[in-house]
Amino acid sequence: MKNFWCEIYLDKLYNNLKIIKEMADDKKIIAVVKGNAYGLGVEEITTRLNDKVDYFAVSDINEAALINTDKEILLLSPLVSKDDFNTNLNNIIFTIDNKAVINEFPKDKTMKIHIYVDTGMNRMGVKCSELAGIISEIKEKYPNIIVDGIYTHLHNTKNVNYTLKQIEDFKKCTEPFKDEVNMIHCLNSSGFINDEIRSASYFTNAVRAGNILYGYDGFNKGIRRTYNYFAKPVNVYEVSKGEHVGYGCTYKAKRNIKIGILGFGNIEHFGFSKDIDKGFFFNVVRAAYNSLKFRPEIFDAKSGRGIRIVSKPNMNITIVDMEGLNEDSLLRIEISPILADSRITKKYIE
Ligand SMILES: *Cc1c(COP(=O)(O)O)cnc(C)c1O
């Protein structure tokens, strides 16, 4: 990949965090940094956030190992295993999401756990009815294990009434333990930014923030996107009327045009959004729709104007129509960091 990079705006990240804290009413902030900090680079993001959040959360022990922090790191559900308990990282909080795993606990080292309660998602989790039994079993058999928290996941926040009922169930379920566990939490980004859901969660004392931290959600609360992808042409060519460009001669110049070669393509996970094969009928309808409505993924950074891709993105290059652009034009590329190749150069901007 060449002349292609991702800019990450730390002032926007900090400002998103500030908004979250203002809304959080003293709840602890668990910064969710799984998936390479949602594609923005886990090492750098956690270094920058280390003195600003209370905890980090990741989805497995390998991700946790990449974080250089004195903060505790919550390993999120699902699926903790015996091997994870053998880690030599000493700042891990393990999520216990099934009963059987209790038998795998080490006897010889102090370990913090959070118990994940299933309140409807049915992915993993302990049922509310099992919670008391599990907690007393742990206390009895493992004096070295600290039950530090209980949490659940809000998986259907678009349905507010469903979620409010879910939170009510979670409240009933955790009520008996509120004085003996340190943390009770259920809010994720979409729950947190909904005022009704957030107020109903008044009895919880932490929020797990991912999407709103990076600015994928919460724009109505002042949350802002923290990244942009940019490219500059690697090369510019003239193509005469009637000549073909790209694979399979799918494109034929209708006039003399100038084309620009951009140094990224399918390898960097660009160019798939319109390419998923959903069968003949769907493809025909989509082709018709796309030809009527131009939905650009590449923009002139200066004017914001959409730029046309010539032919289709290739493995390592993408060709664009340079009309109105020059060799030095800065192009903004619309691509989700979650999907984009993690090796794309990242520039962290204060
Ligand atoms: C990923 C994850 C989160 C963060 O969700 P966002 O919607 O990005 O805030 C919170 N809790 C759990 C259990 C998760 O797996």
Ligand as a Chemical Component Dictionary entry (heavy atoms), coordinates in Angstrom:
data_LIG
# 
_chem_comp.id                   LIG 
_chem_comp.type                 NON-POLYMER 
_chem_comp.pdbx_formal_charge   0 
_chem_comp.three_letter_code    LIG 
# 
loop_
_chem_comp_atom.comp_id 
_chem_comp_atom.atom_id 
_chem_comp_atom.alt_atom_id 
_chem_comp_atom.type_symbol 
_chem_comp_atom.charge 
_chem_comp_atom.model_Cartn_x 
_chem_comp_atom.model_Cartn_y 
_chem_comp_atom.model_Cartn_z 
_chem_comp_atom.pdbx_ordinal 
LIG C1 C1 C 0 -18.117 -5.052 22.542 1  
LIG C2 C2 C 0 -18.813 -5.036 23.815 2  
LIG C3 C3 C 0 -19.175 -3.812 24.394 3  
LIG C4 C4 C 0 -18.990 -2.482 23.717 4  
LIG O1 O1 O 0 -20.069 -2.240 22.891 5  
LIG P1 P1 P 0 -20.250 -0.827 22.154 6  
LIG O2 O2 O 0 -21.597 -0.904 21.578 7  
LIG O3 O3 O 0 -19.181 -0.727 21.125 8  
LIG O4 O4 O 0 -20.110 0.207  23.191 9  
LIG C5 C5 C 0 -19.780 -3.848 25.635 10 
LIG N1 N1 N 0 -20.013 -5.014 26.263 11 
LIG C6 C6 C 0 -19.685 -6.215 25.733 12 
LIG C7 C7 C 0 -19.995 -7.446 26.475 13 
LIG C8 C8 C 0 -19.089 -6.264 24.486 14 
LIG O5 O5 O 0 -18.768 -7.440 23.946 15 
# 
loop_
_chem_comp_bond.comp_id 
_chem_comp_bond.atom_id_1 
_chem_comp_bond.atom_id_2 
_chem_comp_bond.value_order 
_chem_comp_bond.pdbx_ordinal 
LIG C1 C2 SING 1  
LIG C2 C3 SING 2  
LIG C2 C8 DOUB 3  
LIG C3 C4 SING 4  
LIG C3 C5 DOUB 5  
LIG C4 O1 SING 6  
LIG O1 P1 SING 7  
LIG P1 O2 DOUB 8  
LIG P1 O3 SING 9  
LIG P1 O4 SING 10 
LIG C5 N1 SING 11 
LIG N1 C6 DOUB 12 
LIG C6 C7 SING 13 
LIG C6 C8 SING 14 
LIG C8 O5 SING 15 
# 
